[in-house]
Amino acid sequence: LKADHDKMKKMLADGETTTERGEKTRTELFATIKGELMVHERIEEEIFYPELKAHPKARDIVLEGYEEHHVVDEIMGELEALDVTDETWGAKFKVMKENIEHHIEEEEGEMFKQARSVFSADEVESLGARMNELKCPIWVHPSRGANHSDYITEKKSLYEIWWTFGWPMETAAFANA
């Protein structure tokens, strides 16, 4: 998880330096960040968090982690709905970055401290192996944004089409509503 966090912090720092003129860079970097976060959240929410939550002392910090994932997912959804050249995209990206960095700080501090106090070395090794098994490659790339219409009678589509290579599917359509 720590290695994932370090990789994410670098991508977030790279994303914060982009401008509206860097449309291709923003689009590709955001798609990479989204893909990495999907995998990371899945690992935490399906393996790490449930195991840690079973220990009463760690329950509150785990519940907070779930909520922080939810907030970041909401912000990512808002970013997806915006054109990367929109003047508010950079500010919204910065808010997402700050939320992720706060989450990382809490996880690596309080949550990892709790985990070290409740899991044995064998349990940590077992959790690590299970988490690595879920680290399936996911690459998400925007295929067609929602700014294109599906029908002549609409100004813009209700859907944004993303190519997803890897788990859980090959192609996905995300509703903008």
N, C-alpha and C positions, 0 to 999 in steps of 0.2 A: 504494500500500500504506500509506503514511504517513497519508493521509486516512482510510482504513478503520480504522487503528489509533486515531486520535483519536476517531472516531465510537464505536468499541467501548469505549474507556476511559470515555466519558461514559455510555454505557448501563450499563456495569458499576457505575459509581459510583451511578447511579440505582437499580440493583437491590439494591445493598448496604443502602440505606436503607429498603427495604420491610420490612414485618412480616407475621406470619401473618394479620393482619386484612386486609391488602391483597391478598386472593386474586386478584381480577381484574387488578390492576396487575402482580403477580408473574407471573401466567400469560401475559399479553400481552407483557410485557417479555422474559420468557424465550423465548417463541416468536420474537420479533424478533431477539434475540441469536443464537439457534440458526440462523435463516435467514441472517443476516449472516455467521456463522462458516462455514456450509456453502459459501457463495459464495467467501469469502476463502480457505478451505483449498483449494478446488478450483483457484483461480487460482495459488496458491503451489505446490501439489503437481503440477499438470499443466504449468505453464509455468516459473515462476521457479526453483523448487528444481532441476528436472532440468538446466536451463541452467547454473545456478551450480555444481551438483555435478560437472559435467564438468571443472571446474578443480580440480586436486589440492589447492590451498591452502584451498579452501572446502568440501571434502568433509565434514569432521567437523562443521562448524557446520550444514550442510544436514541431515545425518543426525540431529543433535540436534533440529532443527526438526520433522522428521517425527515423532520420538518425542514431542515436546511436543504436537503436534496430537493424537496418539493418547491421551495422558493426559487432555487436555481433553475429547476425545470420550467417554472412559470416564466422567468426572465428569458430563458432560451427560446421559449415559444413566442414571446413578444419580439425577440430579435429576428426569428425566422419570418415573422409576418412583415417585418420592415425591410425595405430595400437597403442594402449595405451602403448605399450612397446617401441615404436619408441623414439629415443633420443631427438627428437624435440617436442614431445607431451607436456612435462612439461613446456617448454618455451612458447609454443603456448597457453597452458592453462593459464599461468601467464598473458599473454597479454590480453586474454579474461577477466580474473579476474579484471585487472586494468581498462579495458573499462567499465565493469559493475559497479565497484566501483565509477568511475568518473560519470557515468550516475546517480547512486543513490545519490551521493553528490549534483549534479545539481538539480535533482528532489526534494529532500528533502529541498534544499535551495531555489533557485530562483523560481522553478516551483510551489512548495507548497505555497510560499509567494504570488505569483501571484494569485493562486487559492483562497487563503484566502481573497484577496482583491476584487475579482470579484464575488464570490459565497456567497449567504446568508447561514445562518445556515441550513435552510430548504433545500436549493439546495444541500449542502454538504451531508446532511442526505439522500436525494433522490439518489444522485450519489453513495454513499456508499452502499445503498440497491441494486441498479442496478448492481454494481460491484460484490457484494457478490453472486448475482444470477448466474453470469457467472463463478464463481469459481467452475467449475465442476472438479471432480478429474480426473487427467490424470497421468498415470504411463506409462513410456516408458522404454522398456527393449530390449537390442539387442538380437535378436533371432539367427541371422547368419550374421557375418561380410562379407564384400565384398572380403576378402582374399580367400574365397572359390569360386571355379568355378561352373558355372551352366552347362557348357558343357565340354566335354573332350578336345575340341579344344582351349579352352581359359585358360589363366593362372589365371585370377581372374574375378569375376563377375562384371557386370556393376551396380549391385544393392546390397544394404545392407538391410536386412530385420529386422524390429523392430516390436515388439509386443507393441501395444498401447491399454491400457485399459481405457475406458472412452471416452469422447468427443474428436474428432469428428468421430472416426472410431475404429474398433477393431484391424486391422492389417495394417501396412503401409510398402511400399517399397520405399526407397530413392535412387535415381540415384546418382552415384558417379561422373558422368561426369561434 
